[in-house]
Amino acid sequence: MAQEQERTSPVNAERARELTEQLRTATEDVRAAILVLALRVRAAHRARVWAVLGHPSWSA
């Protein structure tokens, strides 16, 4: 199946800067969320939450 290309009109320099800043902000938000997720996974693993919840292993 062929992908459709998104058709947009050209932007001016101001709009290009806005879009670029939005991308930077979104990237920073994703990085922060990944860090929080990693810290919470590590804490859950260290606490051996699977055992408390009655599961035989972390992967279960």
C-alpha positions in Angstrom: 0.0 0.0 0.0 1.5 3.3 -1.0 1.9 6.0 1.7 0.1 9.2 1.1 2.3 12.3 1.5 1.0 15.0 3.7 0.4 18.1 1.7 1.1 21.4 3.4 1.7 24.9 2.3 5.1 26.4 2.8 5.6 28.3 6.1 7.4 31.5 6.8 10.5 31.7 9.0 8.5 32.7 12.1 6.2 29.7 11.8 9.2 27.4 11.1 10.8 28.6 14.4 7.6 28.0 16.3 7.3 24.5 14.9 10.9 23.8 15.7 10.5 25.0 19.3 7.4 22.8 19.6 9.4 19.8 18.5 12.2 20.6 20.9 9.7 20.9 23.8 7.9 17.7 22.8 11.3 15.9 22.7 12.2 17.2 26.1 8.8 16.0 27.4 9.3 12.5 26.0 12.8 12.3 27.5 11.5 13.4 30.9 8.6 10.8 30.7 11.1 8.0 29.8 13.2 8.9 32.8 10.2 8.8 35.1 9.2 5.5 33.6 12.7 4.0 34.0 12.9 5.2 37.7 9.5 3.7 38.5 10.3 0.4 36.7 13.6 0.2 38.7 11.8 0.9 42.0 9.2 -1.7 41.3 11.8 -4.3 40.3 13.9 -3.6 43.4 10.8 -3.9 45.6 10.0 -7.3 43.9 6.4 -6.2 43.4 5.7 -9.4 41.4 6.2 -11.5 44.6 3.9 -9.3 46.7 1.2 -9.6 44.0 1.5 -13.3 43.8 3.3 -13.7 40.5 6.1 -16.2 40.1 8.5 -13.8 38.4 8.9 -10.2 37.1 8.0 -11.2 33.5 4.9 -13.0 34.7 
